[in-house]
Amino acid sequence: MKADNSREKIVNVQTFERSIFLRDDKNSIREIECINDALAFLASWPEHRRGPIYQSAYRACQAVREERLHLDGARNALHCFGRSAGILEQAPVSVEPWMIAPRNGRGGILA
């Protein structure tokens, strides 16, 4: 069998050094950990509330995905958007184990 020498582009999930916590339009607090989270949050933001600071944050996140901007630039832009929109939340001081939903989709008590 002939080896495939073509290079595949691997999608690299770029994670922020520190998460950003933003309140969405349903007043739920969402933890934004990476560029994919940021773009998903921004895409769900109501169109009638998308102003110039929103546009700057969105363009910064896209620029990171296209490797034209450092990750910190997008995080700063998203932070500024959250602050200007009044949706920026402080990181939780502590999280108790019972507050974390299991990632495997199963409920119950951990042994």
Secondary structure, DSSP 4 states (H G I P E B T S, - for coil): -----PPPPPP---EEEEEEEEE-TTS-EEEEEEHHHHHHHHHHS-GGG--HHHHHHHHHHHHHHTTSS-HHHHHHHHHHHHHHHT-EEPPPS---GGGSPPTTS--S---
